[in-house]
């Protein structure tokens, strides 16, 4: 298993952060990375997304895994076969104080090929940082 996190402190109550990350219809207004999400948040449902990474916008299909209010939304992507390489992407709200929360994106890779394929994927994950910054700016009114 391999993992990577990107986190940012946001001056907003946890419930405001939770509403923002679960209101995917609003993503085009503030999210520079995940530009669109089509599909229903129900376990096992396929979600069709539009990602903008490294100056390129491309389609991306994943599965919705779980919604754990008010803490975590989990998506997964299977590459080749589940036992070979699966990546989970967690969007997490970590309460800190009444008006201060931490938003964390966490990726976990599993499978027989995780050790070999992880370095290539890991190099791309910092490209999600603009999402954290844009979420902070949206909620703090910057």
C-alpha positions in Angstrom: 0.0 0.0 0.0 1.2 3.5 -0.9 -0.4 6.8 0.2 0.0 10.6 -0.3 -1.8 13.6 1.2 -2.3 17.2 0.4 -3.9 19.3 3.2 -4.7 22.9 3.8 -6.1 24.8 6.8 -9.3 26.8 5.9 -10.9 29.5 8.1 -14.4 28.1 7.9 -16.5 25.8 10.0 -16.4 22.1 9.1 -20.1 22.1 8.0 -19.3 24.8 5.4 -16.4 22.8 4.1 -18.5 19.7 3.9 -21.2 21.4 1.9 -18.6 22.8 -0.5 -16.9 19.4 -1.2 -20.2 17.5 -1.6 -21.9 20.1 -3.9 -20.3 18.8 -7.0 -22.7 20.8 -9.3 -20.9 23.9 -8.0 -17.4 22.6 -8.8 -17.2 24.5 -12.2 -17.5 27.8 -10.3 -14.5 27.3 -8.0 -12.6 24.0 -8.7 -9.8 24.4 -11.2 -8.9 20.7 -11.1 -12.2 18.6 -11.0 -14.1 20.7 -13.5 -17.2 18.5 -13.7 -18.7 15.4 -12.0 -21.7 13.6 -13.6 -23.3 10.8 -11.7 -25.1 10.0 -8.4 -23.2 9.7 -5.2 -24.3 6.1 -4.4 -21.9 3.2 -3.6 -20.7 1.5 -6.7 -22.1 4.1 -9.1 -19.9 5.2 -12.0 -18.9 8.9 -12.1 -17.8 10.6 -15.2 -15.5 13.5 -14.4 -13.6 16.1 -16.2 -10.1 16.7 -14.8 -7.8 19.6 -15.7 -4.2 18.7 -14.8 -0.9 19.9 -16.2 -2.6 22.2 -18.6 -4.7 19.5 -20.2 -8.4 18.7 -19.6 -9.4 15.1 -20.0 -12.3 12.8 -19.1 -11.9 10.5 -16.1 -14.2 7.7 -15.0 -14.2 6.4 -11.4 -16.5 4.7 -9.0 -18.2 6.3 -6.0 -17.3 4.3 -2.9 -18.7 6.0 0.2 -20.0 9.1 1.7 -19.2 9.4 5.4 -20.8 12.6 6.6 -19.5 15.0 7.7 -15.9 13.7 7.3 -15.1 11.8 4.0 -16.1 11.3 0.4 -14.3 8.3 -1.3 -13.8 7.5 -4.9 -11.9 4.7 -6.5 -10.3 3.9 -9.8 -9.3 0.4 -10.9 -6.5 0.1 -13.4 -6.4 -3.3 -15.2 -8.0 -5.3 -12.3 -8.7 -4.6 -8.7 -6.1 -7.0 -7.4 -3.5 -5.4 -9.8 -3.8 -1.7 -9.1 -6.6 0.3 -7.4 -6.4 3.9 -6.2 -8.8 5.5 -3.7 -9.1 9.2 -3.6 -10.5 10.6 -0.3 -11.8 14.1 0.2 -11.7 14.7 4.0 -12.9 17.4 6.4 -10.8 17.4 9.6 -12.4 19.7 12.2 -9.8 21.8 14.2 -11.7 24.6 15.9 -15.1 26.1 15.5 -14.1 28.3 12.5 -11.0 26.4 11.4 -11.0 23.2 9.5 -8.5 21.2 7.5 -9.3 19.9 4.0 -7.2 16.9 3.1 -7.0 15.0 -0.2 -5.6 11.5 0.4 -4.8 8.9 -2.2 -4.2 5.2 -1.3 -2.9 2.7 -3.8 -3.2 -1.0 -3.4 -2.6 -4.1 -5.5 0.2 -6.2 -6.9 1.5 -3.4 -9.1 1.1 -0.6 -6.6 4.8 -0.6 -5.7 5.8 -0.4 -9.4 3.2 2.1 -10.6 3.0 4.4 -7.6 6.1 6.6 -8.4 4.6 7.6 -11.8 1.2 8.4 -10.2 2.7 10.1 -7.2 4.5 12.6 -9.4 1.2 13.9 -10.7 -0.7 14.2 -7.4 0.7 17.6 -6.4 -1.2 19.0 -9.5 -4.3 18.7 -7.2 -2.9 21.4 -4.9 -4.8 24.2 -6.8 -8.0 22.6 -5.8 -7.1 23.0 -2.1 -6.1 26.6 -2.7 -9.3 27.4 -4.6 -11.5 25.8 -2.0 -9.8 27.9 0.7 -10.2 31.1 -1.4 -13.9 30.2 -2.0 -14.7 29.6 1.6 -12.6 32.5 3.0 -14.0 35.0 0.4 -10.6 35.8 -1.1 
